[in-house]
Amino acid sequence: MADGTPDDMIERAARISYSTRPRGYLQQWAAMFQANIFDELADGIDAPSLFVSGGQDATSTGAARDRIKAAMPGIRTAEIAHSGHVIYMEAADELNILLGEFFDSQGDTP
């Protein structure tokens, strides 16, 4: 989480993490480390997409974000400067506004 994240939010995130069964938590981490999203992006994605990153995300490098952008022509990007990796908790209001604007811009596209 980003520097300055309120203690109650950190505690809430910890409670959510701790409620996961240990085996499931370890399987989740193993899957994340084995996954290579860049294999999935090799052929590019042309669907309307929004890529939101946290300006203080220590787990996602600028190089990785650049590779994702390069693989997705026309991707719309946004950064929430004060957020870390857990954007949906750290900056829920800003994220919801960005998502709403993105969905509104798509009209009735299936």
C-alpha positions in Angstrom: 0.0 0.0 0.0 1.1 3.6 -0.5 2.9 5.7 2.0 0.4 7.4 4.2 -2.3 4.8 3.9 -4.4 5.0 7.0 -3.8 2.4 9.7 -7.5 1.2 9.6 -7.2 0.5 5.9 -4.0 -1.5 6.3 -5.7 -3.4 9.1 -8.7 -4.1 6.9 -6.5 -5.4 4.1 -4.6 -7.6 6.5 -7.9 -9.0 7.9 -9.0 -9.9 4.4 -5.7 -11.5 3.6 -5.6 -13.4 6.9 -9.1 -14.8 6.3 -7.9 -16.7 3.2 -7.0 -20.3 4.0 -3.2 -20.8 4.0 -3.3 -23.3 1.3 -5.4 -21.1 -1.0 -3.2 -18.1 -0.2 -0.1 -20.0 -1.2 -1.7 -21.3 -4.4 -2.7 -17.8 -5.3 0.9 -16.6 -4.9 2.3 -19.5 -6.8 -0.1 -18.9 -9.7 0.8 -15.2 -9.8 4.5 -15.9 -9.9 4.0 -18.5 -12.7 1.8 -16.4 -14.8 3.2 -14.4 -17.6 0.7 -11.8 -18.8 3.0 -10.9 -21.6 2.5 -14.3 -23.2 -1.2 -13.5 -23.3 -0.5 -10.0 -24.8 1.8 -11.3 -27.5 -0.9 -11.1 -30.2 -2.2 -7.8 -28.9 -5.6 -7.0 -27.6 -7.9 -4.7 -29.6 -10.9 -4.5 -27.2 -11.6 -1.2 -25.5 -9.5 -1.3 -22.4 -8.6 0.9 -19.4 -5.3 0.5 -17.6 -5.3 2.1 -14.1 -2.1 2.2 -12.1 -1.1 3.5 -8.7 1.7 6.0 -8.7 3.1 4.5 -5.6 2.8 0.8 -6.7 6.0 -0.8 -5.7 5.1 -4.2 -7.3 4.5 -2.9 -10.8 7.4 -1.4 -12.6 7.2 1.4 -15.2 8.7 -1.0 -17.7 6.0 -3.6 -17.2 3.3 -0.9 -17.6 5.0 0.3 -20.8 5.0 -3.3 -22.2 1.2 -3.6 -21.4 0.5 -0.3 -23.1 2.6 -1.3 -26.2 0.7 -4.6 -26.5 -2.7 -2.9 -26.4 -3.2 -0.3 -29.2 -5.7 2.3 -28.2 -5.6 1.5 -24.5 -6.8 4.3 -22.3 -4.5 4.8 -19.3 -4.8 6.6 -16.0 -2.7 6.8 -12.9 -3.8 7.6 -9.4 -0.7 9.2 -8.0 -1.3 8.8 -4.3 -2.3 5.1 -4.6 -0.2 2.0 -4.3 -1.1 -1.5 -5.7 -4.4 -1.9 -3.9 -6.2 0.8 -5.9 -9.7 -0.5 -5.2 -9.1 0.0 -1.5 -6.8 3.0 -1.4 -8.5 5.1 -4.0 -12.0 3.6 -4.5 -13.8 6.9 -5.2 -11.2 7.9 -7.8 -11.2 4.5 -9.4 -15.0 4.4 -9.6 -15.0 7.8 -11.3 -12.5 6.6 -13.9 -14.4 3.3 -14.5 -17.7 5.2 -14.8 -16.2 7.6 -17.4 -14.7 4.7 -19.3 -17.9 2.7 -19.4 -19.9 5.8 -20.4 -17.5 6.5 -23.2 -18.2 3.0 -24.6 -21.8 3.7 -25.3 -23.7 0.5 -26.1 -20.6 -1.4 -27.3 -21.0 -5.1 -26.4 
